[in-house]
Amino acid sequence: MSGIIFRFRVMAIWAGVMSLLLWFGYMPAKYLVSSDTFYESFIWIPIVHGFTYPIYLLAALHLAIAQRKSLISTALFLLAGTLPVASFWIERRVRGLK
């Protein structure tokens, strides 16, 4: 079980960092900055986030199934990757599990 928890924790932190970069780096650069070259320097953020989030979903689903979580808890695990700080919060809750 500790491998499943470790995998989830790593992906939750990584998804949280990528969400923060997406929401507070890429999106403001895209919509608030008029310079195309400045905006284009951040194009890697949504690409990496797009590859990271499905891996986070698989790790969260694996953990929820292994711990026999309810459907509501599983949905919360999966949705925690959509908000920048929610994945950090859920990772903190999972940290104490063994």
Z-matrix of the N, CA and C atoms (Angstrom, degrees):
N
C 1 1.458
C 2 1.521 1 111.13
N 3 1.319 2 118.03 1 -31.40
C 4 1.464 3 119.09 2 -176.32
C 5 1.524 4 111.64 3 -64.70
N 6 1.347 5 118.51 4 -29.78
C 7 1.463 6 120.99 5 176.53
C 8 1.515 7 111.50 6 -66.70
N 9 1.324 8 116.35 7 -38.07
C 10 1.462 9 121.04 8 178.47
C 11 1.521 10 109.76 9 -66.39
N 12 1.320 11 116.65 10 -43.92
C 13 1.464 12 120.96 11 179.81
C 14 1.523 13 110.46 12 -65.18
N 15 1.321 14 116.94 13 -43.94
C 16 1.464 15 120.43 14 179.07
C 17 1.527 16 110.70 15 -60.86
N 18 1.328 17 116.79 16 -45.23
C 19 1.464 18 121.14 17 179.46
C 20 1.528 19 110.48 18 -60.34
N 21 1.337 20 116.59 19 -44.04
C 22 1.459 21 119.55 20 179.47
C 23 1.522 22 111.39 21 -64.71
N 24 1.321 23 116.42 22 -43.42
C 25 1.466 24 119.44 23 -178.46
C 26 1.522 25 111.58 24 -62.32
N 27 1.327 26 116.95 25 -42.99
C 28 1.470 27 120.47 26 178.68
C 29 1.520 28 110.11 27 -62.13
N 30 1.326 29 116.67 28 -45.49
C 31 1.463 30 119.43 29 -178.16
C 32 1.526 31 111.63 30 -70.50
N 33 1.329 32 118.49 31 -32.85
C 34 1.462 33 120.53 32 177.42
C 35 1.524 34 110.73 33 -65.64
N 36 1.318 35 116.72 34 -42.67
C 37 1.467 36 119.95 35 178.15
C 38 1.520 37 110.06 36 -66.20
N 39 1.329 38 117.20 37 -45.34
C 40 1.467 39 120.86 38 -179.36
C 41 1.531 40 110.92 39 -63.32
N 42 1.341 41 117.68 40 -43.45
C 43 1.461 42 120.66 41 178.37
C 44 1.527 43 110.68 42 -65.13
N 45 1.327 44 117.34 43 -36.80
C 46 1.464 45 120.47 44 177.56
C 47 1.516 46 112.47 45 -65.38
N 48 1.318 47 116.59 46 -42.86
C 49 1.471 48 120.48 47 177.99
C 50 1.520 49 109.94 48 -63.56
N 51 1.326 50 116.71 49 -44.36
C 52 1.461 51 119.56 50 -179.57
C 53 1.527 52 111.38 51 -66.78
N 54 1.338 53 117.85 52 -35.24
C 55 1.464 54 120.40 53 176.38
C 56 1.522 55 111.32 54 -66.24
N 57 1.333 56 116.27 55 -41.39
C 58 1.466 57 119.16 56 176.85
C 59 1.523 58 111.05 57 -61.34
N 60 1.325 59 116.59 58 -44.29
C 61 1.462 60 119.93 59 178.24
C 62 1.526 61 111.42 60 -64.21
N 63 1.323 62 116.99 61 -37.83
C 64 1.458 63 120.73 62 179.92
C 65 1.522 64 111.23 63 -67.67
N 66 1.329 65 116.71 64 -48.19
C 67 1.459 66 120.67 65 -175.63
C 68 1.524 67 112.69 66 -73.48
N 69 1.327 68 116.79 67 -38.49
C 70 1.465 69 119.01 68 -172.08
C 71 1.522 70 114.18 69 -111.43
N 72 1.319 71 117.76 70 0.21
C 73 1.464 72 121.25 71 176.00
C 74 1.512 73 111.42 72 -117.40
N 75 1.327 74 115.23 73 -61.40
C 76 1.458 75 120.51 74 -175.12
C 77 1.527 76 112.67 75 -70.29
N 78 1.334 77 117.43 76 -50.61
C 79 1.469 78 120.46 77 -176.16
C 80 1.527 79 112.95 78 -61.39
N 81 1.331 80 119.69 79 -47.17
C 82 1.469 81 117.91 80 175.71
C 83 1.528 82 112.27 81 -62.04
N 84 1.327 83 117.04 82 -38.15
C 85 1.468 84 119.30 83 178.97
C 86 1.522 85 110.55 84 -65.02
N 87 1.311 86 116.90 85 -36.44
C 88 1.460 87 120.34 86 -178.20
C 89 1.524 88 111.94 87 -71.60
N 90 1.323 89 117.44 88 -42.43
C 91 1.456 90 120.44 89 -171.66
C 92 1.523 91 114.82 90 -101.23
N 93 1.314 92 118.96 91 -17.56
C 94 1.461 93 120.16 92 -176.49
C 95 1.519 94 114.17 93 -109.89
N 96 1.315 95 117.87 94 -22.02
C 97 1.464 96 121.07 95 -177.33
C 98 1.521 97 108.16 96 -101.82
N 99 1.318 98 116.00 97 129.85
C 100 1.461 99 119.58 98 -176.31
C 101 1.526 100 113.19 99 -84.74
N 102 1.304 101 118.44 100 -12.03
C 103 1.461 102 121.92 101 -178.37
C 104 1.532 103 110.33 102 -79.75
N 105 1.328 104 116.59 103 119.81
C 106 1.462 105 120.40 104 -180.00
C 107 1.523 106 112.43 105 -68.85
N 108 1.304 107 117.63 106 -32.91
C 109 1.466 108 119.33 107 -179.18
C 110 1.525 109 111.18 108 -68.96
N 111 1.335 110 116.81 109 -35.31
C 112 1.460 111 120.36 110 176.97
C 113 1.527 112 109.88 111 -66.58
N 114 1.319 113 116.49 112 -44.75
C 115 1.464 114 121.96 113 179.56
C 116 1.527 115 110.84 114 -63.65
N 117 1.317 116 117.23 115 -41.72
C 118 1.460 117 121.02 116 -178.01
C 119 1.530 118 113.08 117 -67.19
N 120 1.316 119 117.07 118 -20.71
C 121 1.465 120 118.83 119 177.58
C 122 1.530 121 112.01 120 -72.76
N 123 1.327 122 117.43 121 -13.68
C 124 1.467 123 122.07 122 179.29
C 125 1.525 124 112.79 123 -103.57
N 126 1.317 125 118.87 124 7.36
C 127 1.459 126 121.61 125 -174.28
C 128 1.531 127 112.92 126 -64.16
N 129 1.314 128 117.99 127 -20.95
C 130 1.467 129 121.04 128 179.62
C 131 1.527 130 112.39 129 -69.90
N 132 1.332 131 117.50 130 -23.35
C 133 1.472 132 120.53 131 -175.63
C 134 1.531 133 112.02 132 -63.57
N 135 1.351 134 120.28 133 -53.32
C 136 1.471 135 117.49 134 179.62
C 137 1.526 136 113.27 135 -66.61
N 138 1.325 137 117.09 136 -27.73
C 139 1.465 138 119.69 137 178.42
C 140 1.527 139 110.20 138 -66.91
N 141 1.330 140 116.81 139 -48.60
C 142 1.471 141 120.57 140 179.40
C 143 1.527 142 110.32 141 -65.92
N 144 1.325 143 116.94 142 -39.27
C 145 1.460 144 120.55 143 178.02
C 146 1.534 145 110.30 144 -62.51
N 147 1.323 146 116.60 145 -39.67
C 148 1.460 147 120.72 146 178.97
C 149 1.516 148 113.34 147 -63.93
N 150 1.318 149 117.68 148 -30.71
C 151 1.464 150 121.03 149 175.76
C 152 1.528 151 111.71 150 -83.10
N 153 1.318 152 117.09 151 -30.14
C 154 1.460 153 121.87 152 -176.23
C 155 1.524 154 112.57 153 -75.86
N 156 1.322 155 117.79 154 -43.03
C 157 1.458 156 120.97 155 -172.55
C 158 1.534 157 113.15 156 -61.23
N 159 1.336 158 120.60 157 -44.07
C 160 1.475 159 118.23 158 176.90
C 161 1.531 160 113.20 159 -62.01
N 162 1.319 161 117.13 160 -33.91
C 163 1.467 162 119.78 161 177.22
C 164 1.526 163 109.62 162 -67.62
N 165 1.344 164 116.74 163 -39.15
C 166 1.466 165 120.68 164 174.82
C 167 1.526 166 110.06 165 -60.64
N 168 1.335 167 116.96 166 -43.72
C 169 1.463 168 120.27 167 179.77
C 170 1.526 169 111.67 168 -59.64
N 171 1.320 170 116.45 169 -42.74
C 172 1.467 171 119.80 170 178.44
C 173 1.530 172 111.69 171 -65.01
N 174 1.324 173 117.12 172 -41.27
C 175 1.467 174 120.60 173 178.74
C 176 1.529 175 110.70 174 -65.47
N 177 1.333 176 117.13 175 -40.93
C 178 1.466 177 120.84 176 179.26
C 179 1.524 178 110.88 177 -67.24
N 180 1.317 179 116.71 178 -41.36
C 181 1.460 180 120.41 179 178.72
C 182 1.530 181 110.89 180 -65.83
N 183 1.311 182 117.22 181 -40.57
C 184 1.467 183 121.52 182 177.93
C 185 1.532 184 110.67 183 -61.48
N 186 1.328 185 116.67 184 -44.11
C 187 1.465 186 120.56 185 178.93
C 188 1.521 187 111.18 186 -65.56
N 189 1.331 188 117.08 187 -43.05
C 190 1.463 189 120.41 188 -178.92
C 191 1.527 190 111.33 189 -64.45
N 192 1.321 191 116.75 190 -39.43
C 193 1.467 192 119.90 191 178.45
C 194 1.526 193 110.53 192 -69.52
N 195 1.324 194 117.30 193 -42.43
C 196 1.466 195 120.80 194 -179.35
C 197 1.523 196 111.92 195 -63.60
N 198 1.326 197 116.92 196 -33.07
C 199 1.464 198 120.17 197 -179.74
C 200 1.521 199 112.90 198 -95.36
N 201 1.324 200 116.66 199 3.22
C 202 1.463 201 122.55 200 179.17
C 203 1.528 202 111.71 201 54.61
N 204 1.313 203 115.44 202 50.43
C 205 1.465 204 121.22 203 178.56
C 206 1.525 205 110.11 204 -73.83
N 207 1.329 206 116.15 205 157.27
C 208 1.458 207 120.69 206 176.12
C 209 1.528 208 109.54 207 -72.49
N 210 1.317 209 116.04 208 169.78
C 211 1.466 210 120.03 209 179.41
C 212 1.526 211 111.60 210 -62.89
N 213 1.315 212 116.98 211 -36.93
C 214 1.468 213 120.34 212 179.69
C 215 1.521 214 110.21 213 -67.26
N 216 1.318 215 117.13 214 -44.94
C 217 1.467 216 120.01 215 177.76
C 218 1.522 217 111.33 216 -63.32
N 219 1.323 218 116.57 217 -40.19
C 220 1.465 219 120.18 218 177.83
C 221 1.518 220 110.66 219 -62.88
N 222 1.326 221 116.77 220 -43.41
C 223 1.465 222 120.46 221 178.33
C 224 1.525 223 111.05 222 -62.33
N 225 1.328 224 117.52 223 -39.64
C 226 1.465 225 120.47 224 177.75
C 227 1.524 226 111.41 225 -65.49
N 228 1.328 227 116.86 226 -39.41
C 229 1.467 228 120.75 227 175.82
C 230 1.523 229 109.96 228 -59.41
N 231 1.323 230 116.23 229 -45.23
C 232 1.463 231 120.43 230 -177.14
C 233 1.523 232 111.78 231 -70.29
N 234 1.318 233 117.20 232 -40.26
C 235 1.466 234 120.74 233 -178.70
C 236 1.524 235 113.03 234 -75.31
N 237 1.315 236 117.32 235 -16.81
C 238 1.467 237 120.01 236 -179.32
C 239 1.521 238 111.99 237 -63.18
N 240 1.299 239 117.75 238 -21.37
C 241 1.458 240 120.74 239 178.68
C 242 1.511 241 114.11 240 -79.01
N 243 1.334 242 117.86 241 -6.56
C 244 1.461 243 120.16 242 -177.16
C 245 1.524 244 113.08 243 -87.73
N 246 1.309 245 117.74 244 -27.29
C 247 1.463 246 120.76 245 178.69
C 248 1.524 247 109.34 246 -103.53
N 249 1.313 248 118.08 247 141.92
C 250 1.468 249 120.09 248 -173.78
C 251 1.524 250 115.38 249 -56.26
N 252 1.312 251 118.60 250 -42.70
C 253 1.466 252 118.95 251 -175.90
C 254 1.522 253 113.16 252 -95.68
N 255 1.315 254 118.51 253 -11.58
C 256 1.464 255 120.78 254 -177.49
C 257 1.522 256 111.90 255 -66.28
N 258 1.315 257 117.49 256 -36.15
C 259 1.467 258 118.64 257 179.90
C 260 1.527 259 111.13 258 -69.15
N 261 1.334 260 117.15 259 -31.97
C 262 1.465 261 119.62 260 175.36
C 263 1.524 262 110.15 261 -67.78
N 264 1.326 263 116.62 262 -38.58
C 265 1.460 264 122.05 263 -179.70
C 266 1.536 265 110.50 264 -65.44
N 267 1.336 266 116.37 265 -45.66
C 268 1.462 267 119.12 266 -178.71
C 269 1.525 268 110.86 267 -69.99
N 270 1.328 269 117.03 268 -33.31
C 271 1.469 270 120.34 269 176.04
C 272 1.517 271 110.08 270 -63.05
N 273 1.314 272 116.33 271 -38.97
C 274 1.469 273 121.28 272 179.27
C 275 1.527 274 110.43 273 -64.34
N 276 1.328 275 116.72 274 -38.51
C 277 1.464 276 120.63 275 178.64
C 278 1.525 277 111.74 276 -68.51
N 279 1.328 278 116.46 277 -35.21
C 280 1.462 279 121.16 278 -178.36
C 281 1.519 280 111.33 279 -77.24
N 282 1.309 281 117.43 280 -22.64
C 283 1.470 282 122.01 281 -176.12
C 284 1.523 283 112.30 282 -54.07
N 285 1.315 284 118.07 283 -37.04
C 286 1.459 285 121.13 284 -177.52
C 287 1.523 286 114.63 285 -79.31
N 288 1.323 287 118.41 286 -10.03
C 289 1.464 288 121.17 287 -178.51
C 290 1.522 289 111.38 288 -75.70
N 291 1.276 290 116.67 289 148.99
C 292 1.474 291 122.19 290 175.41
C 293 1.497 292 110.20 291 -135.55
